[in-house]
Amino acid sequence: MSGSGGRTRYGARRQLLPDLELALQNLSSRKLRSFLTMLGMIFGVGAVVSMLSIGAGAQQQVLAFIEQLGVKNLIVEAKELTTSEELVQIRRLSPGLSFKDLRVINANVGDVQLSSARKRFTPTSLLPKPRLDMPAVHGVGPDYEDIAGLRVVAGRFFSSEDNELMAPVCVLGEGAKANLFPQREAVGEMIKIHEQWMRVIGVLGPRLNAQNDLSGLKKEDLNNLIYVPINTVIYRLEDNRNRLADEIDGLYLQVGRKADVGIVAETIRGILDTSHRNAADYSLIIPAELLAEQKRTQRIFEMVMVAIASISLLVGGIGIMNIMLATILERTHEIGVRRAVGARKRDVLSQFLVEAVLISFVGGLLGVGCGFGLSRLVALMAGWSTIVTMNSILLAFLVSVSVGLVFGIYPAAKAARLDPVEALRHE
């Protein structure tokens, strides 16, 4: 039985080559019709590839930004209040985010390994005068360099000693350096924030920016920043006349590798809710949860895009079926001759099925090229990031071939069922 099955498979392979050769001859003899039939496949595959590439590019930027935040980090942001009445009402319950909160967290949550407070503001005066937008000042602790994954490309980041001594030093983000010192090295230069002169001791490498506000995180240019020791900001630069303002406006915390970020986050939330009397004047951002949520959103988006673009492939499949049915009418006499000289029903079925699959196969190849070109065009014209992934190419290509196979079965079966005598009489 196994020998008989082997001979059957070998015979099928031998038969496939003549069928493929015949299909190529028939399609090349009707070039315009064949191309028009392929258009549905070309546009369908191109739509799948280009839409998935646009979605993948947008999602990659978001995912990369969240990963930059640190999947082992926790970020506490003070709530920005829009009116003084709302601020007064909140202060009746809560003193706001403060260094005391940071000390309590460090004392009671052993899984927190690194921590930094943050105080930020936008200067009203700065020398040298910025060429573009005014850089924001972030007062942070020395641990912030490791927590945020900052990369120093020139000079150094400030130390614990700089912070304790309230040293008048600063580190420039890539954008701030280009904004203030476009034509020369910045390390060693002096800048004046309000009335305080400060020495530049370091310059950072580029960082990714969020395209919009992300779950409680304020949108800002992370490259156009000036980092200053937080004690220097509070005691040398800050205007302390607004007693209702938060002492600090952010906390950055990094937990150990083996710690469960979710459990640590709930512990910190409980500590802050107690000290702030449930005033809801802060938000706790968990980048690990944001990352998981964005990945789920990406999968859903991909499925929706594939479903929408697959409509074009179905339309292309219907076009293949219509053309194949019309081809059978034109080639009825040819089918009768083949049957008369000994061709079996399955030989005729195979011939027309190979033609249908070949149309979708070539259309799929051209569609992949079309999709790649469309994604590049969108990237150039709209300035969007697009990524053509191998998964999107394989998915679109396999679907197109499958559509050709499915929609080619009925015309092929109809051709195989033709009566040889009646087919020979057909003109």
Secondary structure, 3 states (H helix, E strand, C coil): CHHHHHHHHHHHHHHHHHHHHHHHHHHHHCHHHHHHHHHHHHHHHHHHHHHHHHHHHHHHHHHHHHHHHCCCEEEEEECCCCCHHHHHHHHCCCCCCCHHHHHHHHHHCCCEEEEEEEEEECCCCEECCCCCCCCEEEEECCCHHHHCCCCEEEECCCCHHHHHCCCCEEEECHHHHHHHCCCCCCCCCEEEECCEEEEEEEEECCCCCCCCCECCECCCCCCCEEEEEHHHHHHHHCCCCCCCCCCCCEEEEEECCCCCHHHHHHHHHHHHHHHCCCCCCEEEECHHHHHHHHHHHHHHHHHHHHHHHHHHHHHHHHHHHHHHHHHHHHCHHHHHHHHHCCCCHHHHHHHHHHHHHHHHHHHHHHHHHHHHHHHHHHHHHHCCCCCCCHHHHHHHHHHHHHHHHHHHHHHHHHHHCCCHHHHHHCC
